[in-house]
């Protein structure tokens, strides 16, 4: 495709807020031509790329806005330190169904037992798995 047409297409895609498509369109069209893709396959590739990039950007925005502490993840959570009842409930909490039911998650216990880590890890996973908004507020010290 001539450079002028590439530029026009890029400007149009950007005007429609399809920034990923605009960025990869020329490369994708060259790939489509080299691999003899149908128009449908090219369009699907462009749309999938746009959707993936938007999802990634949304997740990053949600994580940044959440105020969740770094390093508090399910992977770094010492599950053996959690009470058995909490360990059994973890998969259900990670599914996030309690959000649709407008239920709260409350954590009580002695200091240093992992409540903050647990809740921060849960919040991070809800963002990563389900793109759920989360606002982490540290408990105040009395």
N, C-alpha and C positions, 0 to 999 in steps of 0.2 A: 504494500500500500504506500502511495506517495506520502512524503512527510507532511504536506499541507492537510491531507485527509486525516492522517494520524493525529495532527494537532487539533483539527476540528472535532474529531471523535472524542479526544481527551477532554476538550473544553465542554462538550455536551455532557459527557459522563460526570464531570465535576459539577456542572450546573444542576444535575440531578442528585448530587451528593453520593455518587457512586465512586468514591475515591480509589478504592482498591481496583475496581474494573478499569478506571482511567490509568492507573499506574501499570497494570499488567496487560492491557489490551493488545498493544503492538507485539509483545513477546508471545502472547497466547495465540494471536492470529498467525504468526510465523510458525509456531508449533503445530497449529491446526493444519496449515498448508503442508508442512513437511510430513505430517502423519496422516494426511488425507482424512481429517475429521469432518463429520457432517456439520452443518450450521447448528443443528440442535446440540451436538456434543460440545461445540465451542461455546455456545450460549450457556449451557449447563455448567461448564468449567468456570466461566466468568462469574456466574451467579453464586456457585458454591464458594468460590474464592472470596467474593464480597461478603457472603453470609458468615464464613469462618472468621474473617478479619473483624467484622462487626461484633461477633460474639466475644472474641478475644479482647477487643477494646472495652466492651461493656464490663467484662469480668475485671479488667484492670481498674476501671473507674470505680466499680463497686468496692473492690479491695481497698483502694486508696481512700475512699470516702468513709469506709467503715470504722477506721481508727483502730483496727485490730493490731495487737502487738505482733511484731515479726517473730518468727520462730515457734509460735504456739500453734502447732498443727497436730492432726490426728497421728501422723507418723512419729512425732516427738513426744506424744502423750504416753506416759507409763500406765498402761491399762491395768497392770497388776496392782497398782496403788489405789485403783478405784474400787468402791464397794461392788460386790457381785450384782446387786440390783441395778446399779448404774451401767455396768458392763453389758448386762442383758438388754438394757434399753437403748444402748448406743446405736445399733443398726436402725431402729425405729426413729430415733431422733435425727439421724443422718438422712433418712428418707424425706424429712421435712413435712410430713403430713400434719404435724401439730400446728403448723403455721396456718393452713387452710381452716383448721378448726378453731383458730384464734385462742390457742392454749399457750400459757406461759411455761417457761422452764426456770425453775428456781433451784439454787444450789446453796446448801447449808453445810457447815462443818467447821472444824477447827482450822486455824491458820496453817498455811503450808501444805495442805492436803491435795492441792491441784484443781481447786474449783475454777479459778481464773483461767488456767491452762485449758481445762476441759471446755469451758464455755467459749473461749476464744477459738479453739480448734473446731468446735461445732459451728460457730459462726462462719469461719473461713471455709469449711466444707460446704455449707449451705450456699455460699456465694459461688464456689468453684463448680459444684454439681448442678445447682438449680438456678443460678443467677438471681438469688434472693438478696434483697437489700438487708443490710445489717448495720447497726450502729452500736459500737462497743463503748460502753462507759465504764471506766474503772471505778470500782467501789471506793467510796471515800474512807479515809482512815479516821477512826474515832479517837 
